[in-house]
């Protein structure tokens, strides 16, 4: 059993279960101080997360008692952390702490299982048969990241990084953060980070400047509509800090993928 498949699938399951199968309403609802309101949301999220983690551990890897114990450990700890997170004051950066603990638990699970589990034969055969074809998605082999990790990177730079910036824990944007609802600005952020990620993979770093310029042109007309100089300054700072922070997070994700993969 090599390092890569188990940790990759654990990370995939976590990102999908904790971000892509968790809506804004679910994330906010489970943090309610009213148990009657938070309990249904927490239960729904727990079911989704448990199902995704079960697929990662039981569909791809041969069943064993150790795998079952680790699966129970991951899911119960995840539910417990989500339950107690609502009691953590914002000043202690609950989002960062929450995700750090979740990821640490996944790494501990990988460390326990890494030499004790085996992939099913059909998974190994699929990888051996189709990997060369899938490898066309790895645009720049120089970066030493295979397509599976590239897809994981794509998922991380969109919603997880978006939630991290929106949490105000890297930088306090105050009231400048827009309300929790689908809007074009959020989609622009997703696409922006996704494009930058692919440019980094392709080693086309110089092109990133065009992405930032295009976004600046669009935002300029919006910011310049107001005559309030203080508001304009705040919006410019929000835009500049948010954009640079977003870019920095994409670079960090890519660096971590390189370290993890190698």
Secondary structure, DSSP 4 states (H G I P E B T S, - for coil): --HHHHHHHHHHHHHIIIIIS--HHHHHHTT-S-HHHHHHHHHHHHHHHHHHHHIIIIISB---HHHHHHHHHHHHHHHHHHHHHTTS-GGG-HHHHHHHHHHHHHHHHHHHHTTT--B-HHHHHHHHHHHHHHGGG---GGG---HHHHHHHHHIIIIIHHHHHHTTSSS--GGGSPPSS--HHHHHHHHHHHHHHHHHHTT-GGGHHHHHHHHHHHHHHHHTT---HHHHHHHHHHHHHHHHHHHHHHHHHHHHHHHHH-
